[in-house]
Structure formats: C-alpha cells, structure tokens
Amino acid sequence: MNRASFCIFFKKATGKTFINYLNEYRIDLACQLLKDSKNSIADICSETGFNDMPYFNRIFKRLKKVSPTEYKRSATITRSA
C-alpha cells in the first residue's frame, strides 16, 4: 500500500489522520510517564518519540490543555495527597 492510500484508509477507519493518532498515543504515554516516573520532561519527550522539545510542549498543551510541567506538578500533588 502506498503512503497516500494508507493515509486515506487510516482516516476512514479511525476518523483521524495517522499523525494525529500517533501524537495522541505518544502524549497519553507521556502522561503515564509524567505521573509514574521521576524522569525529566526532556527525557520523557525523547522516550515517547518526540525529537523536538518545543513541538512536544505545543502538542501536549493542545491535547491536554496544560503544559507538561503543570501536568507533572498536578500529578505529583495528587499522588502525594
């Protein structure tokens, strides 16, 4: 299957573009890591497949409505309470 066919098939099957689906998956994984690990945000960015920290921050904030730092801080507060 060529790239264009795959993209059309994927969007029909999921209602999302492949890149949007992949970014959502990676950000969900990043959320788990932010809650459960003591790794830095830069490490989590890299672990989840993002090579560019500003892009990771922008996508994270767009999907979760808070920055990764704010998310990690609230997850830490919730976990220790």
N, C-alpha and C positions, 0 to 999 in steps of 0.2 A: 504494500500500500504506500503510495507516495504521501508526502507531507500534507499537501492540500486536501487530499481525500481523508486522511486521518483526522485533520482538524475539523472538517465538516462532519464526519461520523461521530467524533467525540462530542462536539457541541450538540448534535441531535440526541445523543444518548444521555448526556448529563445536564444539558441546559447551560453549560459553562464552557468557556474556552479552556484549552489544556493548560495554558499559563495561569489563568485564574484558579483553576482547580489545584494545580501544583502549589501555587502560593498559599492558598488556604490550608492545604495539607501541611506545608512547612511551618506556617505560623501556628497552627494547632500544636504541632510537635514542639515548637519553640515555647509555647505557653506551658506545656508539661515540664519542659526542662527548666524554665524560669521558676516554676513552683517547687520542683523536686531536687534541683541541683544547686550547688554553690558556685557553679561556673560563671564566669563573667558574661555579660551580654555579648561581647565581641566573640567569645568562644562559642556561645550558643548560635550566634549568627552564622559562623563558619560551619558548625556541626549540622545545621539544618539546610545547608546548601546555598546560602547566600554568600556571594563573594564581595559584596559592596555594602558596608555598614549603613550609609545614608539610605540606600534603597530598602534594606531590611527595615530600618526605622520607619520609613514612609509607608511601606506596605503594612507593617504591623499596626501603625496608628490608623490607617484607613480601615482595616478589618476589625480591630478591637476597640477603636475609639479612645485609646490611651497609648502612651509611649511604652516601649519595653521596660524602661526604668520605673515608670509609675505602676505598671503591671507587676513587676517583680516586688516592688515595695509593698503593694497591697496584698500580694500572695504571702509575703513574709509576715506581715502583720496578722493576717487571717490564720496562718499556720501556728504562730506563737500564742495566739489568744485562746 
